[in-house]
Amino acid sequence: MHDLFYSRGVAVVGASSNPAKPGYKIIENMVTQGYSYGIFPVNPRLESVLGLRCYRSVLDIDDNVDLVVFVVPAPEVLRIVEEELSARKRTRGDVKGVVVIGGGFKEMGEEGAAKELHMKGELRSLGIRLIGPNCQGLINTETGLNTTFDMNIKPRRGGVSVITQSGALGNGILRMAATRGHFGIDKFISFGNMGDVDAAEAIDYLSGLQTTRVIAAYIEDVPDGRAFYESMRRAAGRKPVVILKPGRTRLGAQAALSHTGALAGEDLIWDAAIRQAGALRAYTLKEFYDAVRVLEKLPPLRGPNIAVLTVVGGPGTLCVDRIHSSRCLRMARLSDVSKERLRRILAPVANVGRPEGYVDMTGSVTEELHYEALKIVLEDGGVDGVIFLEEPPTYLSERWASEVVRAYSEQDPARAKPVVATVVAGDAVYDHIRILEEGGIPVFEHPEAAVDAIDKAAEYHLRTSCGGKRAAGGDLRHQIHAISRRSARASRAGG
């Protein structure tokens, strides 16, 4: 896997001079994103693409080629593998992997499956790994490697590595993350039919990378359930692993089959396996995306106690309702000292502690009070995390957002608590939202989404606090509260 992500030299078979063609976009992506090694277009009918010399065949490339990307029809892929790659391996021995972008294989039925099996056998005999077919391939933001053809945005470098059987879904995640600044990408692998390299191998590789903080995986099916389970279990002991698994219904399973030739397994088995392995399961794309945002961006949530600090009553009430019905969270209990400090700085009409853990600063609040109030709440020992809600009044400048970031960033990194924000104003206050996001605070448009995302962080805390005993179900809130109480007792005892 390392040799594929850190390939030294990429040949693009099916290179094109047409900007609308995949054979052009792949080359353009690597040129504009600063791929560090050689890019070799292959097309016998062209002289050059984007100023790069075009070769008649892979055999004509004199430089080192570690990776070959195919954007030609399935029969042509098979011919080149059998004739050109086999000859190159005998003479130069440098090709370590191929990415087959196009379809026409297992997803097309028995005849296509036979082609895929034949291709895999030929490549295996040559010692060449296969990504795909029917995929987008690889991205490594460290080197600028990018074999995708549907991305015209440079992914920001960060701590999320994405594994996906759907290239379109993966590209959608990359676009949202890049344009909205929600999180950065370390590695990306779209492997479509998983003819060779599969999700288990990818998860094992990514779990060992210090640059990957969160593994986000969209999985339709796996060839070896036991291997996949063990890879999840090993990885989840090191870092969060978030799984989005479709095919929960019979119709959804049929859709997966027509897409990548995957046969979706019994959903209850998948659910139990993901939980027992210590990974996190998302049931919707939004839940998946939001959980990844929070887990990548924020310090770990070490307990279930959430304080709600709000300037707006209605969204604050909805937030409290959602916490009460969540699986792992509960309202924090602020100390009497914290409550008195808040009452001294807030207006007399402010609601402090009704219910416990709830602070409504009301609209009579200044930019500076955002800093002071959040600082007090974060310093309270009974608070594990904070959800902050705002609908910026017109009389407040965007400095309120800077004050929130200042209070958040002044925490001791070793004991920092996560903060998520809900700004109920949409793009009308985009500059305010940008300040929060760039300051490390994820922003949600709806309070329910903010609670659901931080609930996933609490669930991961539960999974990693069980001492290797994975929770297979039951009342997660009860379990995480018990763990939190044990941790608090140990802390008071100095252990």
TIVEX-247352 format. One record per residue (C-alpha): residue number from 1; x, y, z. Coordinates in Angstrom, 3 decimals, decimal comma, m for minus. Each point is the difference from the previous one (the first is absolute). Layout:
<nodes>
NODE	nr	px	py	pz
NODE	NUM	X	Y	Z
...
</nodes>
This chain:
<nodes>
NODE	nr	px	py	pz
NODE	1	0,000	0,000	0,000
NODE	2	2,815	2,386	0,827
NODE	3	1,581	m0,553	m3,420
NODE	4	m3,308	0,902	m1,655
NODE	5	m0,675	3,194	1,947
NODE	6	3,633	1,091	m0,325
NODE	7	0,452	m1,035	m3,639
NODE	8	3,032	1,483	m1,739
NODE	9	m1,237	0,494	m3,535
NODE	10	m3,549	m0,356	m1,377
NODE	11	m0,960	m1,043	m3,542
NODE	12	m3,507	0,966	m1,165
NODE	13	m1,124	m2,399	m2,746
NODE	14	m2,774	1,648	m1,978
NODE	15	1,340	3,526	0,405
NODE	16	m2,028	2,649	m1,821
NODE	17	0,401	3,589	m1,161
NODE	18	m3,738	0,590	0,505
NODE	19	m0,626	1,791	3,350
NODE	20	m3,356	m1,780	0,305
NODE	21	1,603	m3,476	m0,036
NODE	22	1,201	m1,953	3,068
NODE	23	3,358	m0,552	m1,713
NODE	24	0,559	3,755	0,074
NODE	25	m1,432	0,734	3,465
NODE	26	2,206	m2,566	1,753
NODE	27	3,137	1,525	m1,473
NODE	28	m1,223	3,516	0,724
NODE	29	m0,689	m0,881	3,643
NODE	30	3,513	m1,298	0,567
NODE	31	1,618	2,928	m1,831
NODE	32	m1,965	2,669	1,901
NODE	33	0,260	m1,790	3,339
NODE	34	3,765	m0,283	m0,196
NODE	35	0,602	m3,712	m0,414
NODE	36	3,643	m0,412	0,906
NODE	37	1,067	m2,614	m2,566
NODE	38	m0,382	m0,747	m3,709
NODE	39	m3,355	0,120	m1,824
NODE	40	m0,038	m1,975	m3,259
NODE	41	m3,012	0,304	m2,353
NODE	42	m0,460	m3,044	m2,265
NODE	43	m1,898	0,366	m3,283
NODE	44	1,467	m0,981	m3,404
NODE	45	m2,042	2,724	m1,766
NODE	46	1,280	2,989	2,009
NODE	47	3,318	1,817	0,236
NODE	48	m0,580	1,650	3,387
NODE	49	m2,569	0,756	2,710
NODE	50	0,297	3,141	2,160
NODE	51	3,572	0,423	m1,215
NODE	52	0,992	m3,542	0,968
NODE	53	1,397	m2,365	m2,620
NODE	54	m2,505	m2,683	m1,016
NODE	55	1,240	m3,598	m0,447
NODE	56	m1,242	m2,630	m2,443
NODE	57	0,028	m2,743	2,633
NODE	58	1,063	m0,691	3,562
NODE	59	3,058	m1,792	m1,395
NODE	60	1,304	3,262	m1,511
NODE	61	0,339	1,798	3,362
NODE	62	3,670	0,134	0,992
NODE	63	m0,562	1,347	3,520
NODE	64	m1,208	m1,891	3,059
NODE	65	m3,725	m0,840	0,034
NODE	66	m1,479	m1,328	3,250
NODE	67	m3,678	0,504	m0,834
NODE	68	m1,985	m0,418	m3,230
NODE	69	m3,450	1,618	m0,232
NODE	70	m2,351	m1,420	m2,654
NODE	71	m2,743	2,143	m1,541
NODE	72	m0,651	m2,265	m2,988
NODE	73	m2,716	m2,659	m0,601
NODE	74	0,206	m3,366	1,755
NODE	75	1,251	m2,016	m3,033
NODE	76	2,849	2,482	m0,511
NODE	77	0,938	m0,219	3,683
NODE	78	0,294	m3,769	m0,277
NODE	79	2,112	0,243	m3,168
NODE	80	2,444	2,491	1,494
NODE	81	0,345	m2,009	3,218
NODE	82	0,753	m3,176	m1,921
NODE	83	2,331	1,535	m2,605
NODE	84	1,586	3,187	1,300
NODE	85	0,032	m0,287	3,795
NODE	86	1,296	m3,567	m0,090
NODE	87	2,819	1,104	m2,318
NODE	88	0,820	3,045	2,150
NODE	89	0,162	m2,096	3,165
NODE	90	2,489	m2,335	m1,723
NODE	91	2,201	2,839	m1,264
NODE	92	m0,293	2,714	2,665
NODE	93	m1,941	m1,553	2,891
NODE	94	m1,320	3,338	1,215
NODE	95	m3,829	m0,054	m0,240
NODE	96	m1,411	m0,677	3,467
NODE	97	m3,661	0,814	m0,457
NODE	98	m2,758	0,860	m2,449
NODE	99	m3,186	2,033	0,374
NODE	100	m2,802	m1,030	m2,366
NODE	101	m2,408	2,926	m0,198
NODE	102	m2,516	m1,430	m2,475
NODE	103	m2,744	m2,574	0,424
NODE	104	m1,104	m2,947	m2,076
NODE	105	1,005	m2,556	2,606
NODE	106	m1,755	m1,730	2,934
NODE	107	m2,730	2,626	0,231
NODE	108	m1,188	m1,068	m3,490
NODE	109	m0,726	m3,632	0,906
NODE	110	1,643	m3,383	m0,643
NODE	111	1,917	0,939	m3,144
NODE	112	1,411	3,117	1,657
NODE	113	0,854	m1,959	3,144
NODE	114	1,992	m2,464	m2,118
NODE	115	1,981	2,882	m1,538
NODE	116	0,727	1,417	3,430
NODE	117	1,171	m3,360	1,335
NODE	118	2,254	m0,487	m3,019
NODE	119	1,515	3,474	0,389
NODE	120	0,594	m0,549	3,709
NODE	121	1,732	m3,313	m0,708
NODE	122	2,277	1,546	m2,625
NODE	123	0,953	2,883	2,286
NODE	124	0,580	m2,272	2,974
NODE	125	2,343	m2,181	m2,063
NODE	126	2,007	3,162	m0,757
NODE	127	0,059	1,150	3,636
NODE	128	m2,129	3,077	m0,817
NODE	129	m2,773	1,193	2,330
NODE	130	m3,382	1,089	m1,373
NODE	131	m2,141	2,944	1,127
NODE	132	m3,492	m0,323	m1,463
NODE	133	m1,284	m0,557	m2,579
NODE	134	m2,926	2,425	m0,283
NODE	135	1,541	2,546	2,355
NODE	136	1,658	3,416	0,431
NODE	137	3,245	m1,278	1,489
NODE	138	2,324	1,772	2,384
NODE	139	0,776	3,389	1,522
NODE	140	2,981	0,761	2,210
NODE	141	m0,033	3,676	0,979
NODE	142	3,593	m0,261	1,209
NODE	143	1,414	m0,651	m3,486
NODE	144	m2,735	1,386	m2,265
NODE	145	m0,887	m3,458	m1,351
NODE	146	m3,577	0,183	m1,296
NODE	147	m1,375	m2,541	m2,461
NODE	148	m3,605	1,254	0,259
NODE	149	m1,624	1,640	m3,008
NODE	150	m3,017	1,658	1,590
NODE	151	1,765	2,397	2,367
NODE	152	0,954	3,517	m1,035
NODE	153	0,687	1,122	3,578
NODE	154	3,253	m0,663	1,803
NODE	155	m0,756	m1,871	3,237
NODE	156	1,339	1,780	3,077
NODE	157	2,533	m2,077	1,871
NODE	158	m1,252	m1,292	3,340
NODE	159	m0,720	m3,043	2,142
NODE	160	m2,897	m1,827	m1,710
NODE	161	0,618	m2,986	m2,248
NODE	162	m2,963	m1,063	m2,136
NODE	163	m0,673	m3,550	m1,226
NODE	164	m2,892	m0,377	m2,423
NODE	165	m1,577	m2,448	m2,421
NODE	166	m1,846	2,913	m1,611
NODE	167	2,181	2,466	m1,860
NODE	168	m2,819	2,529	m0,300
NODE	169	m0,749	m0,072	3,724
NODE	170	3,680	0,312	0,801
NODE	171	0,414	2,963	m2,319
NODE	172	m3,035	1,659	1,564
NODE	173	1,604	m0,289	3,431
NODE	174	3,272	1,410	m1,328
NODE	175	m1,778	2,961	m1,591
NODE	176	m2,020	0,857	3,094
NODE	177	3,034	m0,220	2,244
NODE	178	2,144	2,136	m2,333
NODE	179	m2,524	2,741	m0,773
NODE	180	m1,376	0,367	3,522
NODE	181	3,244	m0,513	1,915
NODE	182	m1,560	m2,668	2,203
NODE	183	2,981	m2,362	0,093
NODE	184	3,152	m0,934	m1,871
NODE	185	0,939	m3,184	m1,882
NODE	186	3,007	m2,224	0,545
NODE	187	m0,660	m2,967	m2,307
NODE	188	m2,907	m0,959	m2,289
NODE	189	m0,646	m3,344	m1,630
NODE	190	m2,942	m0,821	m2,269
NODE	191	0,221	m3,671	m0,906
NODE	192	m3,348	m0,710	m1,672
NODE	193	m0,323	m3,744	m0,531
NODE	194	2,932	m0,828	2,322
NODE	195	1,488	m2,423	m2,509
NODE	196	3,171	m0,270	2,098
NODE	197	0,766	2,653	2,630
NODE	198	m2,987	0,056	2,341
NODE	199	m1,314	1,966	2,965
NODE	200	1,652	m2,210	2,645
NODE	201	3,461	0,545	m1,464
NODE	202	m0,614	3,728	m0,372
NODE	203	m1,191	0,380	3,599
NODE	204	3,010	m1,926	1,308
NODE	205	2,336	2,279	m1,948
NODE	206	m1,680	3,232	1,065
NODE	207	m0,201	m1,024	3,642
NODE	208	3,796	0,009	0,133
NODE	209	0,417	3,520	m1,428
NODE	210	0,566	2,817	2,483
NODE	211	m1,279	2,463	m2,608
NODE	212	m3,437	m1,687	m0,014
NODE	213	m2,071	0,941	3,071
NODE	214	m3,411	m1,258	m1,202
NODE	215	m0,870	m2,797	m2,448
NODE	216	m3,269	0,587	m1,877
NODE	217	m1,223	m3,009	m1,997
NODE	218	m2,966	m0,427	m2,369
NODE	219	m0,381	m3,752	m0,434
NODE	220	m2,553	m1,884	m2,103
NODE	221	1,445	m3,473	0,572
NODE	222	3,280	m1,736	0,786
NODE	223	1,476	m3,221	m1,418
NODE	224	1,145	m1,286	3,410
NODE	225	m2,201	0,927	2,948
NODE	226	2,393	m1,329	2,656
NODE	227	2,981	1,903	m1,406
NODE	228	m2,052	3,190	m0,169
NODE	229	m1,204	m0,410	3,585
NODE	230	3,542	m0,557	1,275
NODE	231	1,289	3,047	m1,888
NODE	232	m2,757	2,161	1,536
NODE	233	0,785	m1,350	3,468
NODE	234	3,725	0,684	m0,296
NODE	235	m0,506	3,476	m1,449
NODE	236	m2,716	1,082	2,454
NODE	237	2,426	m0,621	2,868
NODE	238	2,222	2,714	m1,474
NODE	239	m2,346	2,586	m1,532
NODE	240	m3,671	0,575	m0,898
NODE	241	m1,345	m2,112	m2,860
NODE	242	m3,355	1,166	m1,393
NODE	243	m1,887	m2,397	m2,279
NODE	244	m2,851	0,942	m2,355
NODE	245	m1,602	m3,236	m1,161
NODE	246	m2,972	0,105	m2,426
NODE	247	m2,197	m2,900	m1,013
NODE	248	m2,054	0,042	3,215
NODE	249	m3,084	m0,917	m2,015
NODE	250	m0,517	m2,579	m2,737
NODE	251	m0,360	2,724	m2,629
NODE	252	3,152	1,731	1,203
NODE	253	1,894	m3,268	m0,252
NODE	254	m1,184	m0,381	m3,600
NODE	255	1,247	3,506	m0,793
NODE	256	3,434	m0,837	1,428
NODE	257	0,156	m3,128	m2,168
NODE	258	m0,680	1,974	m3,170
NODE	259	2,577	2,632	0,956
NODE	260	3,137	m1,942	0,891
NODE	261	m1,098	m3,612	m0,170
NODE	262	m0,102	m0,082	3,826
NODE	263	m2,386	m2,278	1,837
NODE	264	m1,054	1,877	3,136
NODE	265	0,144	m2,288	3,035
NODE	266	m2,611	m0,437	2,720
NODE	267	m0,234	3,430	1,575
NODE	268	m0,392	m1,150	3,593
NODE	269	3,230	m1,967	m0,287
NODE	270	1,788	3,041	m1,369
NODE	271	m1,383	2,158	2,799
NODE	272	1,147	m2,368	2,726
NODE	273	3,428	m0,516	m1,587
NODE	274	0,698	3,736	m0,290
NODE	275	m1,003	0,599	3,609
NODE	276	1,904	m2,974	1,356
NODE	277	3,136	1,059	m1,877
NODE	278	m0,154	3,403	1,711
NODE	279	m0,656	1,935	m3,200
NODE	280	m2,827	2,503	m0,489
NODE	281	m2,864	m0,512	m2,423
NODE	282	m1,755	2,860	m1,771
NODE	283	m3,394	m0,611	m1,552
NODE	284	m0,199	3,057	m2,254
NODE	285	2,521	1,936	m2,063
NODE	286	m0,567	3,090	2,152
NODE	287	0,611	m1,934	3,198
NODE	288	3,140	m1,510	m1,544
NODE	289	1,364	3,340	m1,180
NODE	290	m0,781	1,849	3,244
NODE	291	1,525	m2,706	2,198
NODE	292	3,206	0,104	m2,040
NODE	293	0,117	3,807	0,333
NODE	294	m0,223	m0,092	3,783
NODE	295	2,372	m2,918	0,517
NODE	296	2,695	1,524	m2,244
NODE	297	m0,230	3,570	1,195
NODE	298	m0,614	m0,146	3,734
NODE	299	1,868	m1,262	3,058
NODE	300	m1,405	m3,266	1,371
NODE	301	m3,246	0,078	1,941
NODE	302	0,859	m1,663	3,322
NODE	303	m3,475	m0,256	1,457
NODE	304	m3,717	0,427	m0,663
NODE	305	m0,615	3,324	1,784
NODE	306	m0,964	2,737	m2,469
NODE	307	m0,685	3,632	0,825
NODE	308	m2,246	2,034	m2,286
NODE	309	0,981	3,679	m0,279
NODE	310	m2,412	1,959	m2,143
NODE	311	m1,069	3,470	m1,053
NODE	312	m3,259	m1,274	m1,520
NODE	313	m2,736	m1,709	1,973
NODE	314	m1,809	m2,123	m2,592
NODE	315	3,035	m1,745	m1,498
NODE	316	1,390	m0,407	3,508
NODE	317	m3,147	m1,835	1,085
NODE	318	0,174	m2,269	m3,049
NODE	319	3,612	m0,730	0,882
NODE	320	m0,918	m1,029	3,557
NODE	321	m2,755	m2,278	m1,327
NODE	322	2,445	m1,700	m2,352
NODE	323	2,588	m0,539	2,736
NODE	324	m2,654	m1,539	2,237
NODE	325	m0,927	m2,508	m2,717
NODE	326	3,571	m0,730	m1,160
NODE	327	1,673	m3,346	0,552
NODE	328	3,110	1,123	1,878
NODE	329	m0,372	3,605	1,212
NODE	330	m1,533	1,753	2,969
NODE	331	m0,217	3,580	1,208
NODE	332	2,955	1,100	2,105
NODE	333	m0,398	1,232	3,591
NODE	334	1,747	3,334	0,400
NODE	335	1,521	0,699	3,405
NODE	336	m1,515	2,662	2,253
NODE	337	3,189	2,024	m0,468
NODE	338	m0,388	m0,043	m3,792
NODE	339	m3,661	0,959	0,230
NODE	340	0,797	2,962	2,250
NODE	341	2,800	1,165	m2,320
NODE	342	m2,397	m0,128	m2,953
NODE	343	m2,745	1,886	1,839
NODE	344	2,445	2,781	0,851
NODE	345	0,861	0,698	m3,647
NODE	346	m3,328	m0,734	m1,737
NODE	347	m3,194	2,021	m0,065
NODE	348	m2,540	m0,619	2,828
NODE	349	m2,379	m1,620	m2,497
NODE	350	2,595	m2,626	m0,985
NODE	351	m0,873	m3,632	0,739
NODE	352	2,831	m1,733	1,852
NODE	353	m0,563	m3,634	0,867
NODE	354	m3,674	m0,531	m0,777
NODE	355	0,277	m2,852	m0,934
NODE	356	3,408	m1,098	1,276
NODE	357	2,791	0,682	m2,482
NODE	358	m2,044	2,551	m1,936
NODE	359	1,025	3,664	m0,288
NODE	360	m2,077	2,427	m2,074
NODE	361	1,930	3,280	m0,156
NODE	362	m2,964	1,615	m1,833
NODE	363	0,333	2,635	m2,713
NODE	364	1,397	2,587	2,424
NODE	365	3,529	m1,227	m0,491
NODE	366	3,177	1,648	m1,258
NODE	367	2,894	m1,399	m2,018
NODE	368	2,148	m0,098	3,157
NODE	369	m2,629	m1,940	1,955
NODE	370	0,248	m2,834	m2,534
NODE	371	3,615	m0,444	1,067
NODE	372	m0,608	0,350	3,724
NODE	373	m2,983	m2,337	0,180
NODE	374	1,567	m2,749	m2,098
NODE	375	3,196	0,260	2,024
NODE	376	m1,922	m0,578	3,250
NODE	377	m1,907	m2,968	m1,382
NODE	378	3,144	m1,642	m1,418
NODE	379	1,797	0,368	3,343
NODE	380	m2,744	m1,861	1,882
NODE	381	1,106	m3,486	1,042
NODE	382	m3,473	m1,421	m0,571
NODE	383	0,027	0,887	m3,706
NODE	384	1,468	m2,356	m2,610
NODE	385	m1,081	1,956	m3,086
NODE	386	m2,003	3,044	m1,079
NODE	387	m2,591	0,663	m2,682
NODE	388	m0,178	3,721	m0,745
NODE	389	m3,031	1,437	m1,841
NODE	390	m0,257	3,386	m1,693
NODE	391	m2,182	1,923	m2,414
NODE	392	2,127	3,139	m0,239
NODE	393	m2,009	3,160	0,743
NODE	394	0,642	2,808	m2,478
NODE	395	1,571	2,141	2,728
NODE	396	2,815	m2,538	0,532
NODE	397	3,055	0,092	m2,223
NODE	398	1,693	m3,186	m1,163
NODE	399	2,424	0,519	2,901
NODE	400	m2,347	m2,122	2,140
NODE	401	1,240	m3,008	m1,981
NODE	402	3,621	0,985	0,623
NODE	403	m0,752	0,243	3,728
NODE	404	m1,475	m3,505	0,008
NODE	405	3,115	m1,306	m1,781
NODE	406	2,228	1,837	2,492
NODE	407	m1,661	m1,670	2,980
NODE	408	0,183	m3,395	m1,697
NODE	409	3,643	0,335	m1,057
NODE	410	1,224	1,130	3,436
NODE	411	m0,675	m3,427	1,489
NODE	412	2,888	m2,171	1,141
NODE	413	0,520	m2,366	m2,979
NODE	414	0,473	m2,955	2,351
NODE	415	m3,430	0,537	1,566
NODE	416	m1,856	1,802	m2,794
NODE	417	m3,745	m0,574	m0,325
NODE	418	m1,830	m0,123	m3,328
NODE	419	m2,308	2,832	m1,063
NODE	420	m2,457	m0,169	m2,887
NODE	421	m2,125	2,910	m1,174
NODE	422	m3,421	0,426	m1,533
NODE	423	m0,486	3,217	m1,967
NODE	424	m3,630	0,293	m1,055
NODE	425	0,459	2,430	m2,869
NODE	426	1,307	m1,928	m3,001
NODE	427	2,283	1,775	m2,446
NODE	428	m1,234	3,406	1,182
NODE	429	2,858	0,006	2,511
NODE	430	2,551	m1,998	m1,982
NODE	431	2,933	2,105	1,270
NODE	432	m0,985	m0,743	3,605
NODE	433	m0,201	m3,725	m0,724
NODE	434	3,362	0,046	m1,781
NODE	435	1,671	1,516	3,077
NODE	436	m1,345	m2,810	2,186
NODE	437	0,939	m2,758	m2,457
NODE	438	3,505	1,364	m0,519
NODE	439	0,325	0,246	3,773
NODE	440	m0,635	m3,737	0,316
NODE	441	m3,690	0,099	1,001
NODE	442	m2,370	m2,006	m2,251
NODE	443	m3,134	1,983	m0,870
NODE	444	m3,423	m1,552	m0,628
NODE	445	m3,110	1,633	m1,357
NODE	446	m2,392	m1,981	2,194
NODE	447	0,316	m0,807	3,727
NODE	448	m1,029	m3,617	m0,505
NODE	449	2,918	m0,562	m2,398
NODE	450	2,470	1,458	2,514
NODE	451	m1,261	m2,339	2,737
NODE	452	0,051	m3,048	m2,281
NODE	453	3,592	0,704	m1,045
NODE	454	1,338	0,413	3,524
NODE	455	m2,026	m3,061	1,025
NODE	456	2,213	m2,016	m2,377
NODE	457	3,077	1,356	1,787
NODE	458	m1,508	m1,157	3,299
NODE	459	m0,708	m3,413	m1,500
NODE	460	3,645	m0,288	m1,049
NODE	461	1,016	0,919	3,567
NODE	462	m2,144	m2,907	1,171
NODE	463	1,497	m2,413	m2,497
NODE	464	3,584	0,862	0,970
NODE	465	m0,689	0,064	3,756
NODE	466	m1,246	m3,575	0,239
NODE	467	3,463	m1,486	0,481
NODE	468	m0,404	m2,131	m3,112
NODE	469	m3,532	m1,132	0,867
NODE	470	m2,055	1,250	m2,931
NODE	471	m3,584	1,022	0,567
NODE	472	m2,260	m1,957	m2,313
NODE	473	m3,106	2,008	0,773
NODE	474	m2,153	0,897	2,983
NODE	475	m0,249	3,338	1,750
NODE	476	3,131	1,869	m1,072
NODE	477	m0,889	2,988	2,140
NODE	478	m0,007	m2,196	3,137
NODE	479	3,343	m1,531	m0,943
NODE	480	1,737	3,257	m0,789
NODE	481	m1,290	1,572	3,207
NODE	482	1,396	m2,920	1,992
NODE	483	3,385	0,384	m1,696
NODE	484	m0,073	3,746	0,675
NODE	485	m0,720	m0,604	3,708
NODE	486	2,877	m2,475	0,266
NODE	487	2,340	2,496	m1,688
NODE	488	m1,100	2,772	2,347
NODE	489	0,589	m2,187	3,080
NODE	490	3,434	m0,989	m1,287
NODE	491	0,847	3,650	m0,617
NODE	492	m1,028	1,037	3,514
NODE	493	2,075	m2,859	1,416
NODE	494	2,997	1,153	m2,020
NODE	495	0,015	m3,144	m2,150
</nodes>
